[in-house]
Amino acid sequence: MTKGKQEVDHLEARWPLITAMKGGQEVTWLNEQKSMSTEDQLPIQLEEIEDAEARLRRFAPFLGAVFPETRDSAGVIESPLLEIGRMKAFLEAYHQEKIEGQLYMKADHLLPVAGSVKARGGMYEVLKHAEQLAIENGLLSTEEDYSKLASKEMRKFFSRYSLAVGSTGNLGLSIGMTGAALGFQTTVHMSIDAKEWKKRRLRERGVQVIEYADDYSRAVEEGRTLSAQTKNSFFIDDEHSRELFLGYSTAALRLKEQFQERGLLVDKDHPLIVYLPCGVGGAPGGIFAGLKRVFGEHVYSFFAEPVQAPCMLLGLMTGLHDRIAVQDAGIHLATEADGLAVGRASSFVGRAVANDLDGVFTISDDQLFTYLGQMAKLEGEYLEPSALAGVEGPFRAKRSGWLERHLTDEQRANAVNLVWSTGGSLVPQEEMAAMIRKGEQLFSQ
Ligand SMILES: *Cc1c(COP(=O)(O)O)cnc(C)c1O
């Protein structure tokens, strides 16, 4: 529901940045609250991340058995860390400015099974739920080989239970694939943004897909209500889930290994700056919290949102978190970046990162497509629009004055800039080709 003009005027008077946001401009917001507090409120501890990682390891034999694409990695769902030198050269020419330090991309668009960052959180929560059910019913112990979960008997057991989730597409895909592989009755409530091919893929696996002509918050609400009325049904709640957050955070332990393999350091003299696409906040929040716990205090981060879906920026800036939606600020929720098409942030992520996050910036859809086209052409990496939201981060950090204010010349020269690519490898070829064409047209205009 859109608020009255009076209320929007009131918000604008208090937070003038809203005027530019409402006008469709790209903005960069720096988090002043960070400098006012040294206390971190990150809701997870290192031991919990390690516990989650151990759970994923237990499930690896099962995942390897049911998802052939994970066999090469023995059922471990992980993505590569890529150096994107050609893209770096393009970005520097395009923005007529050098990136200080190195530029890497964490390629979560290549995560198997789900083809997006949702393979981390979504799969984790489903697996954890399945483990708990099986253990409670005396069918599994943590010492056993979990490939037994792929048996007929276990599928029959899980088929007595339901899973449900509300999604703009990718979370539904990850939960649907994992739920179906275990044998759960799985229902995905899809918002209007969800792409046809994601629904098709799920239906082919026997997942029930319910479509809404409404935004993401509504799909979640309906899904939550329906699930509560269904016996033995478990709802995966993207707006509130701590398990999703924890699943995302395990990325940090994996990244630490990849940094070690490459001889990359993170310490006072070698800061790490991470740029994360943000929808409801679970994925970027969980990853950032994980990085802080695993690498320590010399990790900095910016979240990136579409110009027309800046729910996290609004929630953090106003301190209203999930009590404000983009529509309340006179912003019409609309973006081709379906993974980020969220009008209201998670109930806890904003509060959890408020003392640690460095800032949030917004980016236009045209810019996302321009980068999408160049990333495909120069690096041969095929990303969906959402996944490019962070790519401009190093320039935003610099132009906003943040970089010079927080890091010395030497620290900047030694910094690793890490853009997190969050999805795209499962996009059907024709659709990807059309998006690349659009991006190349925008660039040559
Ligand atoms: C879901 C998603 C994000 C953001 O995750 P949130 O938890 O919604 O903030 C980013 N990119 C892609 C491709 C996604 O699907």
The ligand as a Gaussian input file, in Angstrom:
#p B3LYP/6-31G(d) Opt

LIG

0 1
 C       18.280000     -13.622000      -3.544000
 C       19.313000     -13.028000      -4.375000
 C       20.132000     -11.990000      -3.910000
 C       19.993000     -11.341000      -2.579000
 O       19.675000     -12.147000      -1.484000
 P       18.721000     -11.641000      -0.330000
 O       18.817000     -12.651000       0.732000
 O       17.325000     -11.554000      -0.896000
 O       19.183000     -10.286000       0.082000
 C       21.086000     -11.516000      -4.781000
 N       21.233000     -12.006000      -6.031000
 C       20.477000     -13.002000      -6.501000
 C       20.699000     -13.497000      -7.884000
 C       19.488000     -13.540000      -5.697000
 O       18.719000     -14.517000      -6.171000

